Every structure is written in structure tokens, then in C-alpha cells.
Amino acid sequence: MNVQIVQEPQNHMESDKIKTSGGSTGILSLLGLFALILLRRK
């Protein structure tokens, strides 16, 4: 049985950031952007 875990098809917009940064940092950067947007809306 060959099990292949591929995360790229799930993240269409985040694929580039995850490829360049390695995944964890890309997700953290996206969370940071969302936090800044929420703070600006307040």
C-alpha cells in the first residue's frame, strides 16, 4: 500500500507561501494578516 500525503491541492492560494517558507511560517503569516485586518476593522 502506497500512502501519499499531498497538501498542495487543498491550499490553492497558500501553496506558494508554503513552498517557499516550509509551511508553519506561511500559516503564521496568514494568521498575522487576518489579525491585522480584524484590528483595522475595529
C-alpha distance matrix in Angstrom:
0.0 3.8 6.4 9.8 12.9 15.8 19.2 21.4 21.4 22.5 25.5 27.5 30.7 29.3 26.9 29.7 30.8 27.4 26.8 30.3 30.6 27.1 26.6 28.6 31.9 31.3 30.7 33.8 35.9 35.0 36.1 39.2 40.1 39.7 41.9 44.6 44.6 45.1 47.9 49.6 49.6 51.5
3.8 0.0 3.8 6.4 9.9 12.6 16.1 18.1 18.4 19.8 22.5 24.4 27.5 26.1 23.5 26.1 27.4 24.0 23.2 26.7 27.2 23.8 23.4 25.7 28.9 28.1 27.9 31.0 32.8 32.1 33.4 36.4 37.1 37.0 39.3 41.8 41.9 42.6 45.3 46.9 47.1 49.1
6.4 3.8 0.0 3.8 6.6 9.7 13.0 15.4 15.8 16.7 19.4 21.7 24.7 23.1 20.8 23.6 24.6 21.2 20.8 24.3 24.5 21.1 20.3 22.4 25.7 25.0 24.4 27.6 29.5 28.7 29.8 32.9 33.7 33.5 35.7 38.3 38.4 39.0 41.7 43.4 43.5 45.4
9.8 6.4 3.8 0.0 3.8 6.2 9.8 11.9 12.6 13.9 16.3 18.4 21.3 19.7 17.2 19.9 21.1 17.7 17.2 20.8 21.2 18.0 17.3 19.8 22.8 21.8 21.6 24.9 26.5 25.7 27.2 30.1 30.8 30.8 33.2 35.5 35.6 36.5 39.1 40.6 40.9 43.0
12.9 9.9 6.6 3.8 0.0 3.8 6.5 9.4 10.6 11.1 13.2 15.8 18.5 16.6 14.5 17.5 18.2 14.8 14.9 18.4 18.5 15.2 14.0 16.4 19.5 18.5 18.0 21.3 23.0 22.2 23.5 26.5 27.2 27.1 29.4 31.8 32.0 32.8 35.4 37.0 37.3 39.3
15.8 12.6 9.7 6.2 3.8 0.0 3.8 5.8 7.1 8.3 10.2 12.3 15.1 13.6 11.1 14.2 15.4 12.3 12.2 16.0 16.5 13.8 12.6 15.5 18.1 16.5 16.3 19.9 21.1 20.0 21.8 24.7 25.0 25.1 27.7 29.8 29.8 30.9 33.6 34.9 35.2 37.4
19.2 16.1 13.0 9.8 6.5 3.8 0.0 3.8 5.8 5.7 6.8 9.7 12.0 10.2 8.4 11.8 12.5 9.5 10.5 14.1 14.3 11.9 9.9 12.7 15.2 13.2 12.8 16.4 17.6 16.3 18.1 21.1 21.3 21.3 23.9 26.1 26.0 27.1 29.8 31.1 31.4 33.6
21.4 18.1 15.4 11.9 9.4 5.8 3.8 0.0 3.8 5.4 5.4 6.9 9.6 8.3 5.7 9.1 10.8 8.6 8.9 12.5 13.6 12.0 10.5 13.9 15.6 13.0 13.3 17.0 17.4 15.9 18.4 21.0 20.7 21.0 24.0 25.7 25.4 26.9 29.6 30.5 30.9 33.5
21.4 18.4 15.8 12.6 10.6 7.1 5.8 3.8 0.0 3.8 5.6 6.2 9.8 9.9 8.1 11.5 13.6 11.9 12.4 16.0 17.1 15.7 13.9 17.0 18.7 15.8 15.6 19.4 19.7 17.6 19.9 22.8 22.1 21.9 25.2 26.9 26.0 27.5 30.5 31.2 31.1 33.9
22.5 19.8 16.7 13.9 11.1 8.3 5.7 5.4 3.8 0.0 3.8 6.2 9.1 8.9 8.5 12.3 13.3 11.7 13.3 16.6 16.9 15.5 12.9 15.3 17.3 14.5 13.4 17.1 17.8 15.4 17.2 20.4 19.8 19.2 22.3 24.3 23.5 24.5 27.7 28.6 28.4 30.9
25.5 22.5 19.4 16.3 13.2 10.2 6.8 5.4 5.6 3.8 0.0 3.8 5.7 5.2 5.4 9.1 9.9 8.9 10.9 13.7 14.1 13.4 10.9 13.3 14.6 11.4 10.7 14.5 14.5 12.2 14.5 17.4 16.5 16.4 19.6 21.3 20.6 22.0 25.0 25.7 25.8 28.5
27.5 24.4 21.7 18.4 15.8 12.3 9.7 6.9 6.2 6.2 3.8 0.0 3.8 5.7 5.6 8.4 10.3 10.4 11.7 14.2 15.4 15.4 13.4 16.1 16.7 13.2 13.2 16.7 16.0 13.5 16.3 18.8 17.3 17.4 20.9 22.0 20.9 22.8 25.8 25.9 26.0 29.0
30.7 27.5 24.7 21.3 18.5 15.1 12.0 9.6 9.8 9.1 5.7 3.8 0.0 3.8 5.7 7.2 8.3 9.7 11.4 13.0 14.0 14.8 12.9 15.1 14.9 11.2 11.5 14.5 13.2 10.6 13.8 15.8 13.9 14.4 18.0 18.7 17.6 19.8 22.6 22.6 22.9 26.0
29.3 26.1 23.1 19.7 16.6 13.6 10.2 8.3 9.9 8.9 5.2 5.7 3.8 0.0 3.8 5.6 5.4 6.1 8.6 10.2 10.6 11.2 9.1 11.4 11.3 7.6 8.1 11.4 10.5 8.6 11.8 13.8 12.8 13.6 16.8 17.8 17.5 19.6 22.1 22.5 23.3 26.0
26.9 23.5 20.8 17.2 14.5 11.1 8.4 5.7 8.1 8.5 5.4 5.6 5.7 3.8 0.0 3.8 5.6 5.2 6.1 8.7 10.1 10.1 8.9 12.1 12.5 9.2 10.5 13.9 13.2 11.9 15.1 17.1 16.3 17.3 20.4 21.4 21.2 23.4 25.8 26.2 27.0 29.8
29.7 26.1 23.6 19.9 17.5 14.2 11.8 9.1 11.5 12.3 9.1 8.4 7.2 5.6 3.8 0.0 3.8 5.5 5.2 6.3 8.6 9.8 9.8 12.9 12.2 9.0 11.4 14.2 12.7 12.2 15.8 17.0 15.9 17.8 20.7 21.1 21.2 23.8 25.8 25.9 27.2 30.0
30.8 27.4 24.6 21.1 18.2 15.4 12.5 10.8 13.6 13.3 9.9 10.3 8.3 5.4 5.6 3.8 0.0 3.8 5.5 5.3 5.9 7.8 7.4 9.8 8.6 5.4 8.3 10.6 9.1 9.2 12.7 13.6 13.1 15.2 17.7 18.2 18.8 21.3 23.0 23.5 25.0 27.5
27.4 24.0 21.2 17.7 14.8 12.3 9.5 8.6 11.9 11.7 8.9 10.4 9.7 6.1 5.2 5.5 3.8 0.0 3.8 5.5 5.3 5.2 4.3 7.6 7.8 5.3 7.6 10.5 10.3 10.5 13.3 14.9 15.1 16.7 19.0 20.1 20.9 22.9 24.7 25.7 27.0 29.3
26.8 23.2 20.8 17.2 14.9 12.2 10.5 8.9 12.4 13.3 10.9 11.7 11.4 8.6 6.1 5.2 5.5 3.8 0.0 3.8 5.8 5.7 7.0 10.5 10.5 8.6 11.3 13.9 13.5 14.0 17.0 18.2 18.3 20.2 22.5 23.3 24.1 26.3 28.1 28.8 30.3 32.7
30.3 26.7 24.3 20.8 18.4 16.0 14.1 12.5 16.0 16.6 13.7 14.2 13.0 10.2 8.7 6.3 5.3 5.5 3.8 0.0 3.8 5.9 8.1 10.8 9.5 8.2 11.7 13.4 12.3 13.7 16.8 17.2 17.3 19.8 21.8 22.2 23.3 25.8 27.1 27.7 29.6 31.9
30.6 27.2 24.5 21.2 18.5 16.5 14.3 13.6 17.1 16.9 14.1 15.4 14.0 10.6 10.1 8.6 5.9 5.3 5.8 3.8 0.0 3.8 5.9 7.6 6.0 5.8 9.3 10.4 9.8 11.8 14.4 14.8 15.6 18.0 19.6 20.2 21.8 24.0 25.1 26.1 28.1 30.1
27.1 23.8 21.1 18.0 15.2 13.8 11.9 12.0 15.7 15.5 13.4 15.4 14.8 11.2 10.1 9.8 7.8 5.2 5.7 5.9 3.8 0.0 3.8 6.2 6.7 7.1 9.4 11.1 11.8 13.3 15.4 16.5 17.7 19.6 21.1 22.3 23.8 25.6 26.9 28.3 30.0 31.9
26.6 23.4 20.3 17.3 14.0 12.6 9.9 10.5 13.9 12.9 10.9 13.4 12.9 9.1 8.9 9.8 7.4 4.3 7.0 8.1 5.9 3.8 0.0 3.8 5.6 5.2 6.3 8.7 10.0 10.7 12.5 14.3 15.5 16.8 18.5 20.2 21.4 22.8 24.5 26.1 27.4 29.3
28.6 25.7 22.4 19.8 16.4 15.5 12.7 13.9 17.0 15.3 13.3 16.1 15.1 11.4 12.1 12.9 9.8 7.6 10.5 10.8 7.6 6.2 3.8 0.0 3.8 5.4 5.3 6.2 8.7 10.0 10.7 12.3 14.4 15.6 16.5 18.5 20.2 21.2 22.6 24.5 26.1 27.4
31.9 28.9 25.7 22.8 19.5 18.1 15.2 15.6 18.7 17.3 14.6 16.7 14.9 11.3 12.5 12.2 8.6 7.8 10.5 9.5 6.0 6.7 5.6 3.8 0.0 3.8 5.4 5.0 6.0 8.6 9.8 10.3 12.3 14.2 15.0 16.4 18.4 19.9 20.8 22.5 24.4 25.9
31.3 28.1 25.0 21.8 18.5 16.5 13.2 13.0 15.8 14.5 11.4 13.2 11.2 7.6 9.2 9.0 5.4 5.3 8.6 8.2 5.8 7.1 5.2 5.4 3.8 0.0 3.8 5.4 5.1 6.3 8.7 9.8 10.7 12.6 14.3 15.5 16.8 18.6 20.1 21.3 23.0 24.9
30.7 27.9 24.4 21.6 18.0 16.3 12.8 13.3 15.6 13.4 10.7 13.2 11.5 8.1 10.5 11.4 8.3 7.6 11.3 11.7 9.3 9.4 6.3 5.3 5.4 3.8 0.0 3.8 5.4 5.1 6.3 8.6 9.9 10.7 12.3 14.4 15.5 16.6 18.4 20.1 21.3 23.1
33.8 31.0 27.6 24.9 21.3 19.9 16.4 17.0 19.4 17.1 14.5 16.7 14.5 11.4 13.9 14.2 10.6 10.5 13.9 13.4 10.4 11.1 8.7 6.2 5.0 5.4 3.8 0.0 3.8 5.4 5.1 6.1 8.7 9.9 10.4 12.3 14.3 15.3 16.4 18.4 20.1 21.3
35.9 32.8 29.5 26.5 23.0 21.1 17.6 17.4 19.7 17.8 14.5 16.0 13.2 10.5 13.2 12.7 9.1 10.3 13.5 12.3 9.8 11.8 10.0 8.7 6.0 5.1 5.4 3.8 0.0 3.8 5.4 4.9 6.2 8.7 9.8 10.6 12.5 14.3 15.3 16.6 18.6 20.3
35.0 32.1 28.7 25.7 22.2 20.0 16.3 15.9 17.6 15.4 12.2 13.5 10.6 8.6 11.9 12.2 9.2 10.5 14.0 13.7 11.8 13.3 10.7 10.0 8.6 6.3 5.1 5.4 3.8 0.0 3.8 5.3 5.1 6.3 8.6 9.9 10.7 12.5 14.3 15.5 16.8 18.9
36.1 33.4 29.8 27.2 23.5 21.8 18.1 18.4 19.9 17.2 14.5 16.3 13.8 11.8 15.1 15.8 12.7 13.3 17.0 16.8 14.4 15.4 12.5 10.7 9.8 8.7 6.3 5.1 5.4 3.8 0.0 3.8 5.4 5.1 6.2 8.7 9.9 10.5 12.3 14.3 15.4 16.9
39.2 36.4 32.9 30.1 26.5 24.7 21.1 21.0 22.8 20.4 17.4 18.8 15.8 13.8 17.1 17.0 13.6 14.9 18.2 17.2 14.8 16.5 14.3 12.3 10.3 9.8 8.6 6.1 4.9 5.3 3.8 0.0 3.8 5.4 5.0 6.2 8.7 9.9 10.5 12.4 14.4 15.6
40.1 37.1 33.7 30.8 27.2 25.0 21.3 20.7 22.1 19.8 16.5 17.3 13.9 12.8 16.3 15.9 13.1 15.1 18.3 17.3 15.6 17.7 15.5 14.4 12.3 10.7 9.9 8.7 6.2 5.1 5.4 3.8 0.0 3.8 5.4 5.2 6.3 8.7 9.9 10.7 12.5 14.6
39.7 37.0 33.5 30.8 27.1 25.1 21.3 21.0 21.9 19.2 16.4 17.4 14.4 13.6 17.3 17.8 15.2 16.7 20.2 19.8 18.0 19.6 16.8 15.6 14.2 12.6 10.7 9.9 8.7 6.3 5.1 5.4 3.8 0.0 3.8 5.5 5.1 6.2 8.6 9.9 10.7 12.7
41.9 39.3 35.7 33.2 29.4 27.7 23.9 24.0 25.2 22.3 19.6 20.9 18.0 16.8 20.4 20.7 17.7 19.0 22.5 21.8 19.6 21.1 18.5 16.5 15.0 14.3 12.3 10.4 9.8 8.6 6.2 5.0 5.4 3.8 0.0 3.8 5.4 5.1 6.2 8.6 10.0 10.9
44.6 41.8 38.3 35.5 31.8 29.8 26.1 25.7 26.9 24.3 21.3 22.0 18.7 17.8 21.4 21.1 18.2 20.1 23.3 22.2 20.2 22.3 20.2 18.5 16.4 15.5 14.4 12.3 10.6 9.9 8.7 6.2 5.2 5.5 3.8 0.0 3.8 5.5 5.1 6.2 8.7 10.1
44.6 41.9 38.4 35.6 32.0 29.8 26.0 25.4 26.0 23.5 20.6 20.9 17.6 17.5 21.2 21.2 18.8 20.9 24.1 23.3 21.8 23.8 21.4 20.2 18.4 16.8 15.5 14.3 12.5 10.7 9.9 8.7 6.3 5.1 5.4 3.8 0.0 3.8 5.4 5.1 6.3 8.9
45.1 42.6 39.0 36.5 32.8 30.9 27.1 26.9 27.5 24.5 22.0 22.8 19.8 19.6 23.4 23.8 21.3 22.9 26.3 25.8 24.0 25.6 22.8 21.2 19.9 18.6 16.6 15.3 14.3 12.5 10.5 9.9 8.7 6.2 5.1 5.5 3.8 0.0 3.8 5.5 5.1 6.6
47.9 45.3 41.7 39.1 35.4 33.6 29.8 29.6 30.5 27.7 25.0 25.8 22.6 22.1 25.8 25.8 23.0 24.7 28.1 27.1 25.1 26.9 24.5 22.6 20.8 20.1 18.4 16.4 15.3 14.3 12.3 10.5 9.9 8.6 6.2 5.1 5.4 3.8 0.0 3.8 5.4 5.3
49.6 46.9 43.4 40.6 37.0 34.9 31.1 30.5 31.2 28.6 25.7 25.9 22.6 22.5 26.2 25.9 23.5 25.7 28.8 27.7 26.1 28.3 26.1 24.5 22.5 21.3 20.1 18.4 16.6 15.5 14.3 12.4 10.7 9.9 8.6 6.2 5.1 5.5 3.8 0.0 3.8 5.4
49.6 47.1 43.5 40.9 37.3 35.2 31.4 30.9 31.1 28.4 25.8 26.0 22.9 23.3 27.0 27.2 25.0 27.0 30.3 29.6 28.1 30.0 27.4 26.1 24.4 23.0 21.3 20.1 18.6 16.8 15.4 14.4 12.5 10.7 10.0 8.7 6.3 5.1 5.4 3.8 0.0 3.8
51.5 49.1 45.4 43.0 39.3 37.4 33.6 33.5 33.9 30.9 28.5 29.0 26.0 26.0 29.8 30.0 27.5 29.3 32.7 31.9 30.1 31.9 29.3 27.4 25.9 24.9 23.1 21.3 20.3 18.9 16.9 15.6 14.6 12.7 10.9 10.1 8.9 6.6 5.3 5.4 3.8 0.0
